[in-house]
Amino acid sequence: MCMRAEFKKPEVTITKAQLIRLTGLERKAVQRALTFLREEGSIVPVAHFEGGSGHAVTYRLEALGQGATEAPKGDRAGQVRSMRQRLMAEDSRLTFGEAQALAEKTA
């Protein structure tokens, strides 16, 4: 999604079918990823979220760590997410998967 966003306006309009083609993932995996990214606040639907088959949704991309808080003690998933966000903010070359793997080892 970042690759398709405009530089001055962090928004992207894209369909699930396009994401499937771009990532090579199955439909359910794309849906899970979108849900995860929405829940953590990395993407915010701003237009056409009701969607439907083949309809594009416009998402606003949020900067990592923007508005983020530290995870509560005992919340391993939250700690991993916070660590991943920190790692990606510190090293822009890391992919999501690489940062996730590092965060899981560290947290």
N, CA, C and O atoms as a GROMACS GRO file, in nm:
protein
  428
    1MET      N    1   0.082  -0.118   0.000
    1MET     CA    2   0.000   0.000   0.000
    1MET      C    3   0.087   0.125   0.000
    1MET      O    4   0.055   0.225  -0.065
    2CYS      N    5   0.198   0.118   0.074
    2CYS     CA    6   0.288   0.234   0.080
    2CYS      C    7   0.343   0.267  -0.058
    2CYS      O    8   0.360   0.384  -0.092
    3MET      N    9   0.372   0.164  -0.137
    3MET     CA   10   0.428   0.186  -0.270
    3MET      C   11   0.329   0.259  -0.361
    3MET      O   12   0.372   0.328  -0.453
    4ARG      N   13   0.200   0.245  -0.336
    4ARG     CA   14   0.099   0.306  -0.421
    4ARG      C   15   0.051   0.441  -0.370
    4ARG      O   16  -0.022   0.511  -0.440
    5ALA      N   17   0.089   0.478  -0.249
    5ALA     CA   18   0.046   0.605  -0.192
    5ALA      C   19   0.124   0.720  -0.254
    5ALA      O   20   0.239   0.704  -0.295
    6GLU      N   21   0.059   0.836  -0.259
    6GLU     CA   22   0.128   0.954  -0.308
    6GLU      C   23   0.221   1.006  -0.200
    6GLU      O   24   0.195   0.987  -0.081
    7PHE      N   25   0.329   1.071  -0.240
    7PHE     CA   26   0.428   1.118  -0.144
    7PHE      C   27   0.371   1.224  -0.050
    7PHE      O   28   0.392   1.216   0.071
    8LYS      N   29   0.299   1.321  -0.105
    8LYS     CA   30   0.251   1.432  -0.023
    8LYS      C   31   0.119   1.402   0.048
    8LYS      O   32   0.080   1.474   0.139
    9LYS      N   33   0.052   1.297   0.006
    9LYS     CA   34  -0.076   1.263   0.066
    9LYS      C   35  -0.075   1.114   0.099
    9LYS      O   36  -0.086   1.031   0.008
   10PRO      N   37  -0.061   1.078   0.227
   10PRO     CA   38  -0.046   0.936   0.262
   10PRO      C   39  -0.179   0.860   0.253
   10PRO      O   40  -0.228   0.808   0.353
   11GLU      N   41  -0.234   0.855   0.134
   11GLU     CA   42  -0.358   0.780   0.111
   11GLU      C   43  -0.342   0.692  -0.011
   11GLU      O   44  -0.266   0.723  -0.104
   12VAL      N   45  -0.414   0.582  -0.010
   12VAL     CA   46  -0.412   0.490  -0.122
   12VAL      C   47  -0.552   0.435  -0.142
   12VAL      O   48  -0.623   0.405  -0.045
   13THR      N   49  -0.592   0.422  -0.267
   13THR     CA   50  -0.720   0.361  -0.301
   13THR      C   51  -0.689   0.230  -0.371
   13THR      O   52  -0.620   0.228  -0.473
   14ILE      N   53  -0.740   0.120  -0.314
   14ILE     CA   54  -0.702  -0.012  -0.364
   14ILE      C   55  -0.812  -0.113  -0.335
   14ILE      O   56  -0.886  -0.099  -0.237
   15THR      N   57  -0.822  -0.215  -0.419
   15THR     CA   58  -0.918  -0.323  -0.397
   15THR      C   59  -0.845  -0.442  -0.334
   15THR      O   60  -0.722  -0.450  -0.340
   16LYS      N   61  -0.922  -0.532  -0.276
   16LYS     CA   62  -0.861  -0.654  -0.222
   16LYS      C   63  -0.800  -0.737  -0.334
   16LYS      O   64  -0.695  -0.799  -0.316
   17ALA      N   65  -0.865  -0.739  -0.450
   17ALA     CA   66  -0.812  -0.815  -0.564
   17ALA      C   67  -0.674  -0.762  -0.604
   17ALA      O   68  -0.585  -0.839  -0.637
   18GLN      N   69  -0.657  -0.630  -0.600
   18GLN     CA   70  -0.527  -0.571  -0.633
   18GLN      C   71  -0.423  -0.611  -0.529
   18GLN      O   72  -0.309  -0.643  -0.563
   19LEU      N   73  -0.462  -0.608  -0.401
   19LEU     CA   74  -0.369  -0.650  -0.296
   19LEU      C   75  -0.330  -0.796  -0.311
   19LEU      O   76  -0.215  -0.832  -0.288
   20ILE      N   77  -0.424  -0.880  -0.349
   20ILE     CA   78  -0.396  -1.022  -0.370
   20ILE      C   79  -0.293  -1.039  -0.482
   20ILE      O   80  -0.198  -1.115  -0.468
   21ARG      N   81  -0.312  -0.966  -0.592
   21ARG     CA   82  -0.218  -0.974  -0.704
   21ARG      C   83  -0.080  -0.921  -0.664
   21ARG      O   84   0.022  -0.981  -0.699
   22LEU      N   85  -0.077  -0.809  -0.593
   22LEU     CA   86   0.050  -0.748  -0.554
   22LEU      C   87   0.129  -0.833  -0.454
   22LEU      O   88   0.252  -0.841  -0.462
   23THR      N   89   0.058  -0.896  -0.361
   23THR     CA   90   0.127  -0.969  -0.255
   23THR      C   91   0.142  -1.118  -0.283
   23THR      O   92   0.231  -1.183  -0.228
   24GLY      N   93   0.055  -1.173  -0.367
   24GLY     CA   94   0.058  -1.316  -0.391
   24GLY      C   95  -0.007  -1.396  -0.280
   24GLY      O   96   0.004  -1.519  -0.276
   25LEU      N   97  -0.076  -1.327  -0.188
   25LEU     CA   98  -0.142  -1.395  -0.076
   25LEU      C   99  -0.284  -1.437  -0.114
   25LEU      O  100  -0.340  -1.388  -0.212
   26GLU      N  101  -0.339  -1.526  -0.035
   26GLU     CA  102  -0.478  -1.566  -0.056
   26GLU      C  103  -0.570  -1.460   0.001
   26GLU      O  104  -0.529  -1.379   0.084
   27ARG      N  105  -0.694  -1.460  -0.045
   27ARG     CA  106  -0.793  -1.360  -0.005
   27ARG      C  107  -0.807  -1.351   0.148
   27ARG      O  108  -0.810  -1.241   0.203
   28LYS      N  109  -0.816  -1.465   0.216
   28LYS     CA  110  -0.832  -1.463   0.362
   28LYS      C  111  -0.711  -1.402   0.432
   28LYS      O  112  -0.726  -1.332   0.532
   29ALA      N  113  -0.592  -1.428   0.379
   29ALA     CA  114  -0.471  -1.371   0.438
   29ALA      C  115  -0.469  -1.219   0.422
   29ALA      O  116  -0.431  -1.147   0.514
   30VAL      N  117  -0.512  -1.172   0.305
   30VAL     CA  118  -0.519  -1.028   0.282
   30VAL      C  119  -0.621  -0.966   0.377
   30VAL      O  120  -0.596  -0.861   0.435
   31GLN      N  121  -0.736  -1.031   0.392
   31GLN     CA  122  -0.840  -0.978   0.482
   31GLN      C  123  -0.789  -0.973   0.626
   31GLN      O  124  -0.811  -0.874   0.696
   32ARG      N  125  -0.720  -1.079   0.670
   32ARG     CA  126  -0.664  -1.079   0.806
   32ARG      C  127  -0.562  -0.967   0.824
   32ARG      O  128  -0.559  -0.900   0.927
   33ALA      N  129  -0.478  -0.946   0.724
   33ALA     CA  130  -0.376  -0.841   0.731
   33ALA      C  131  -0.442  -0.702   0.738
   33ALA      O  132  -0.399  -0.617   0.815
   34LEU      N  133  -0.544  -0.681   0.657
   34LEU     CA  134  -0.614  -0.552   0.660
   34LEU      C  135  -0.679  -0.528   0.795
   34LEU      O  136  -0.673  -0.418   0.849
   35THR      N  137  -0.740  -0.632   0.850
   35THR     CA  138  -0.803  -0.621   0.982
   35THR      C  139  -0.698  -0.588   1.087
   35THR      O  140  -0.719  -0.500   1.170
   36PHE      N  141  -0.586  -0.658   1.083
   36PHE     CA  142  -0.477  -0.634   1.178
   36PHE      C  143  -0.427  -0.490   1.167
   36PHE      O  144  -0.412  -0.421   1.269
   37LEU      N  145  -0.401  -0.444   1.046
   37LEU     CA  146  -0.348  -0.309   1.025
   37LEU      C  147  -0.448  -0.202   1.068
   37LEU      O  148  -0.408  -0.098   1.120
   38ARG      N  149  -0.578  -0.227   1.045
   38ARG     CA  150  -0.680  -0.133   1.092
   38ARG      C  151  -0.684  -0.128   1.244
   38ARG      O  152  -0.689  -0.020   1.304
   39GLU      N  153  -0.680  -0.247   1.307
   39GLU     CA  154  -0.688  -0.253   1.454
   39GLU      C  155  -0.568  -0.187   1.521
   39GLU      O  156  -0.584  -0.124   1.626
   40GLU      N  157  -0.450  -0.200   1.463
   40GLU     CA  158  -0.332  -0.139   1.524
   40GLU      C  159  -0.319   0.008   1.488
   40GLU      O  160  -0.236   0.079   1.544
   41GLY      N  161  -0.401   0.055   1.394
   41GLY     CA  162  -0.401   0.196   1.359
   41GLY      C  163  -0.305   0.235   1.248
   41GLY      O  164  -0.286   0.354   1.224
   42SER      N  165  -0.245   0.139   1.180
   42SER     CA  166  -0.153   0.171   1.071
   42SER      C  167  -0.225   0.219   0.946
   42SER      O  168  -0.172   0.299   0.870
   43ILE      N  169  -0.348   0.170   0.926
   43ILE     CA  170  -0.431   0.217   0.815
   43ILE      C  171  -0.567   0.256   0.871
   43ILE      O  172  -0.620   0.193   0.962
   44VAL      N  173  -0.623   0.362   0.813
   44VAL     CA  174  -0.755   0.410   0.854
   44VAL      C  175  -0.839   0.426   0.728
   44VAL      O  176  -0.805   0.507   0.642
   45PRO      N  177  -0.949   0.351   0.717
   45PRO     CA  178  -1.034   0.368   0.599
   45PRO      C  179  -1.100   0.506   0.602
   45PRO      O  180  -1.158   0.545   0.704
   46VAL      N  181  -1.090   0.578   0.491
   46VAL     CA  182  -1.148   0.713   0.486
   46VAL      C  183  -1.258   0.727   0.382
   46VAL      O  184  -1.334   0.824   0.387
   47ALA      N  185  -1.268   0.634   0.289
   47ALA     CA  186  -1.373   0.642   0.188
   47ALA      C  187  -1.406   0.503   0.134
   47ALA      O  188  -1.318   0.420   0.112
   48HIS      N  189  -1.533   0.480   0.114
   48HIS     CA  190  -1.585   0.358   0.051
   48HIS      C  191  -1.555   0.232   0.131
   48HIS      O  192  -1.540   0.125   0.073
   49PHE      N  193  -1.546   0.244   0.264
   49PHE     CA  194  -1.513   0.128   0.346
   49PHE      C  195  -1.620   0.020   0.341
   49PHE      O  196  -1.590  -0.098   0.357
   50GLU      N  197  -1.745   0.060   0.318
   50GLU     CA  198  -1.850  -0.041   0.308
   50GLU      C  199  -1.822  -0.137   0.194
   50GLU      O  200  -1.866  -0.252   0.194
   51GLY      N  201  -1.747  -0.088   0.096
   51GLY     CA  202  -1.693  -0.172  -0.011
   51GLY      C  203  -1.790  -0.265  -0.078
   51GLY      O  204  -1.902  -0.227  -0.112
   52GLY      N  205  -1.747  -0.387  -0.094
   52GLY     CA  206  -1.818  -0.486  -0.171
   52GLY      C  207  -1.721  -0.545  -0.271
   52GLY      O  208  -1.609  -0.496  -0.285
   53SER      N  209  -1.763  -0.647  -0.338
   53SER     CA  210  -1.675  -0.715  -0.431
   53SER      C  211  -1.626  -0.622  -0.542
   53SER      O  212  -1.706  -0.565  -0.616
   54GLY      N  213  -1.496  -0.607  -0.550
   54GLY     CA  214  -1.436  -0.528  -0.657
   54GLY      C  215  -1.434  -0.379  -0.633
   54GLY      O  216  -1.380  -0.305  -0.716
   55HIS      N  217  -1.490  -0.331  -0.523
   55HIS     CA  218  -1.490  -0.188  -0.495
   55HIS      C  219  -1.364  -0.149  -0.419
   55HIS      O  220  -1.321  -0.217  -0.326
   56ALA      N  221  -1.307  -0.038  -0.461
   56ALA     CA  222  -1.184   0.009  -0.398
   56ALA      C  223  -1.214   0.087  -0.271
   56ALA      O  224  -1.313   0.160  -0.264
   57VAL      N  225  -1.130   0.070  -0.172
   57VAL     CA  226  -1.139   0.144  -0.046
   57VAL      C  227  -1.020   0.239  -0.041
   57VAL      O  228  -0.909   0.204  -0.081
   58THR      N  229  -1.044   0.360   0.009
   58THR     CA  230  -0.935   0.454   0.028
   58THR      C  231  -0.892   0.448   0.174
   58THR      O  232  -0.972   0.465   0.265
   59TYR      N  233  -0.762   0.424   0.194
   59TYR     CA  234  -0.704   0.416   0.328
   59TYR      C  235  -0.607   0.531   0.347
   59TYR      O  236  -0.534   0.568   0.255
   60ARG      N  237  -0.604   0.587   0.468
   60ARG     CA  238  -0.501   0.682   0.507
   60ARG      C  239  -0.395   0.601   0.581
   60ARG      O  240  -0.427   0.525   0.672
   61LEU      N  241  -0.270   0.617   0.542
   61LEU     CA  242  -0.160   0.546   0.605
   61LEU      C  243  -0.107   0.630   0.720
   61LEU      O  244  -0.076   0.748   0.702
   62GLU      N  245  -0.098   0.570   0.837
   62GLU     CA  246  -0.050   0.641   0.956
   62GLU      C  247   0.096   0.606   0.980
   62GLU      O  248   0.138   0.492   0.960
   63ALA      N  249   0.172   0.705   1.023
   63ALA     CA  250   0.313   0.684   1.054
   63ALA      C  251   0.324   0.590   1.173
   63ALA      O  252   0.246   0.599   1.267
   64LEU      N  253   0.421   0.502   1.170
   64LEU     CA  254   0.443   0.411   1.281
   64LEU      C  255   0.473   0.489   1.407
   64LEU      O  256   0.549   0.586   1.406
   65GLY      N  257   0.412   0.446   1.514
   65GLY     CA  258   0.434   0.510   1.642
   65GLY      C  259   0.349   0.634   1.665
   65GLY      O  260   0.347   0.687   1.776
   66GLN      N  261   0.278   0.680   1.562
   66GLN     CA  262   0.195   0.799   1.577
   66GLN      C  263   0.077   0.767   1.668
   66GLN      O  264  -0.010   0.688   1.632
   67GLY      N  265   0.074   0.826   1.784
   67GLY     CA  266  -0.035   0.801   1.878
   67GLY      C  267  -0.023   0.668   1.949
   67GLY      O  268  -0.112   0.631   2.025
   68ALA      N  269   0.086   0.596   1.928
   68ALA     CA  270   0.101   0.464   1.989
   68ALA      C  271   0.137   0.478   2.136
   68ALA      O  272   0.203   0.574   2.177
   69THR      N  273   0.094   0.382   2.214
   69THR     CA  274   0.130   0.379   2.355
   69THR      C  275   0.201   0.248   2.382
   69THR      O  276   0.191   0.153   2.303
   70GLU      N  277   0.271   0.242   2.490
   70GLU     CA  278   0.338   0.118   2.526
   70GLU      C  279   0.235   0.013   2.562
   70GLU      O  280   0.130   0.045   2.617
   71ALA      N  281   0.264  -0.110   2.534
   71ALA     CA  282   0.174  -0.220   2.564
   71ALA      C  283   0.173  -0.246   2.714
   71ALA      O  284   0.275  -0.232   2.781
   72PRO      N  285   0.056  -0.285   2.768
   72PRO     CA  286   0.051  -0.317   2.910
   72PRO      C  287   0.136  -0.439   2.941
   72PRO      O  288   0.157  -0.525   2.856
   73LYS      N  289   0.186  -0.446   3.064
   73LYS     CA  290   0.266  -0.562   3.106
   73LYS      C  291   0.182  -0.689   3.092
   73LYS      O  292   0.063  -0.688   3.123
   74GLY      N  293   0.242  -0.797   3.045
   74GLY     CA  294   0.171  -0.923   3.028
   74GLY      C  295   0.101  -0.936   2.894
   74GLY      O  296   0.049  -1.042   2.861
   75ASP      N  297   0.098  -0.829   2.816
   75ASP     CA  298   0.035  -0.832   2.684
   75ASP      C  299   0.142  -0.858   2.580
   75ASP      O  300   0.193  -0.765   2.518
   76ARG      N  301   0.176  -0.987   2.560
   76ARG     CA  302   0.286  -1.022   2.470
   76ARG      C  303   0.262  -0.972   2.328
   76ARG      O  304   0.354  -0.920   2.265
   77ALA      N  305   0.139  -0.986   2.277
   77ALA     CA  306   0.110  -0.940   2.141
   77ALA      C  307   0.132  -0.789   2.130
   77ALA      O  308   0.186  -0.740   2.030
   78GLY      N  309   0.092  -0.716   2.233
   78GLY     CA  310   0.112  -0.572   2.233
   78GLY      C  311   0.259  -0.536   2.242
   78GLY      O  312   0.304  -0.440   2.178
   79GLN      N  313   0.334  -0.612   2.322
   79GLN     CA  314   0.477  -0.586   2.334
   79GLN      C  315   0.548  -0.613   2.202
   79GLN      O  316   0.637  -0.538   2.162
   80VAL      N  317   0.510  -0.721   2.134
   80VAL     CA  318   0.569  -0.752   2.003
   80VAL      C  319   0.535  -0.642   1.904
   80VAL      O  320   0.622  -0.598   1.829
   81ARG      N  321   0.410  -0.597   1.904
   81ARG     CA  322   0.367  -0.491   1.812
   81ARG      C  323   0.446  -0.363   1.838
   81ARG      O  324   0.495  -0.300   1.744
   82SER      N  325   0.460  -0.325   1.965
   82SER     CA  326   0.535  -0.204   2.000
   82SER      C  327   0.681  -0.215   1.956
   82SER      O  328   0.737  -0.122   1.900
   83MET      N  329   0.740  -0.332   1.982
   83MET     CA  330   0.880  -0.354   1.943
   83MET      C  331   0.895  -0.348   1.791
   83MET      O  332   0.988  -0.287   1.740
   84ARG      N  333   0.801  -0.413   1.717
   84ARG     CA  334   0.806  -0.411   1.571
   84ARG      C  335   0.797  -0.268   1.519
   84ARG      O  336   0.871  -0.230   1.428
   85GLN      N  337   0.707  -0.189   1.575
   85GLN     CA  338   0.692  -0.050   1.532
   85GLN      C  339   0.819   0.029   1.558
   85GLN      O  340   0.863   0.108   1.474
   86ARG      N  341   0.878   0.007   1.675
   86ARG     CA  342   1.002   0.076   1.709
   86ARG      C  343   1.114   0.037   1.612
   86ARG      O  344   1.187   0.123   1.563
   87LEU      N  345   1.126  -0.092   1.584
   87LEU     CA  346   1.230  -0.140   1.492
   87LEU      C  347   1.213  -0.080   1.352
   87LEU      O  348   1.310  -0.038   1.290
   88MET      N  349   1.089  -0.078   1.304
   88MET     CA  350   1.064  -0.025   1.170
   88MET      C  351   1.088   0.126   1.165
   88MET      O  352   1.132   0.178   1.062
   89ALA      N  353   1.060   0.196   1.275
   89ALA     CA  354   1.085   0.339   1.279
   89ALA      C  355   1.236   0.368   1.278
   89ALA      O  356   1.281   0.466   1.218
   90GLU      N  357   1.312   0.281   1.344
   90GLU     CA  358   1.457   0.300   1.352
   90GLU      C  359   1.528   0.260   1.224
   90GLU      O  360   1.631   0.320   1.190
   91ASP      N  361   1.477   0.160   1.152
   91ASP     CA  362   1.543   0.111   1.031
   91ASP      C  363   1.439   0.095   0.920
   91ASP      O  364   1.369  -0.006   0.915
   92SER      N  365   1.430   0.193   0.833
   92SER     CA  366   1.329   0.194   0.727
   92SER      C  367   1.350   0.084   0.623
   92SER      O  368   1.261   0.058   0.541
   93ARG      N  369   1.466   0.019   0.625
   93ARG     CA  370   1.490  -0.088   0.528
   93ARG      C  371   1.423  -0.219   0.568
   93ARG      O  372   1.406  -0.308   0.484
   94LEU      N  373   1.385  -0.231   0.694
   94LEU     CA  374   1.321  -0.355   0.741
   94LEU      C  375   1.182  -0.370   0.682
   94LEU      O  376   1.105  -0.274   0.676
   95THR      N  377   1.151  -0.491   0.637
   95THR     CA  378   1.015  -0.518   0.594
   95THR      C  379   0.932  -0.550   0.717
   95THR      O  380   0.985  -0.572   0.825
   96PHE      N  381   0.801  -0.551   0.699
   96PHE     CA  382   0.711  -0.583   0.809
   96PHE      C  383   0.746  -0.720   0.868
   96PHE      O  384   0.755  -0.735   0.990
   97GLY      N  385   0.765  -0.819   0.781
   97GLY     CA  386   0.794  -0.955   0.826
   97GLY      C  387   0.926  -0.966   0.901
   97GLY      O  388   0.935  -1.036   1.001
   98GLU      N  389   1.029  -0.896   0.851
   98GLU     CA  390   1.159  -0.898   0.919
   98GLU      C  391   1.149  -0.835   1.057
   98GLU      O  392   1.203  -0.887   1.154
   99ALA      N  393   1.080  -0.721   1.063
   99ALA     CA  394   1.064  -0.653   1.192
   99ALA      C  395   0.981  -0.737   1.288
   99ALA      O  396   1.010  -0.740   1.408
  100GLN      N  397   0.880  -0.804   1.236
  100GLN     CA  398   0.796  -0.890   1.320
  100GLN      C  399   0.879  -1.004   1.379
  100GLN      O  400   0.869  -1.033   1.498
  101ALA      N  401   0.960  -1.068   1.296
  101ALA     CA  402   1.043  -1.179   1.342
  101ALA      C  403   1.142  -1.132   1.449
  101ALA      O  404   1.161  -1.199   1.551
  102LEU      N  405   1.206  -1.017   1.426
  102LEU     CA  406   1.298  -0.963   1.526
  102LEU      C  407   1.226  -0.928   1.656
  102LEU      O  408   1.277  -0.954   1.765
  103ALA      N  409   1.110  -0.870   1.644
  103ALA     CA  410   1.033  -0.831   1.762
  103ALA      C  411   0.990  -0.954   1.843
  103ALA      O  412   0.992  -0.951   1.966
  104GLU      N  413   0.952  -1.060   1.775
  104GLU     CA  414   0.912  -1.182   1.846
  104GLU      C  415   1.029  -1.243   1.922
  104GLU      O  416   1.010  -1.298   2.031
  105LYS      N  417   1.150  -1.233   1.866
  105LYS     CA  418   1.268  -1.286   1.935
  105LYS      C  419   1.303  -1.200   2.055
  105LYS      O  420   1.346  -1.252   2.158
  106THR      N  421   1.285  -1.070   2.043
  106THR     CA  422   1.326  -0.975   2.146
  106THR      C  423   1.225  -0.964   2.261
  106THR      O  424   1.264  -0.956   2.378
  107ALA      N  425   1.096  -0.964   2.228
  107ALA     CA  426   0.992  -0.940   2.331
  107ALA      C  427   0.976  -1.059   2.423
  107ALA      O  428   0.893  -1.055   2.515
   0.00000   0.00000   0.00000
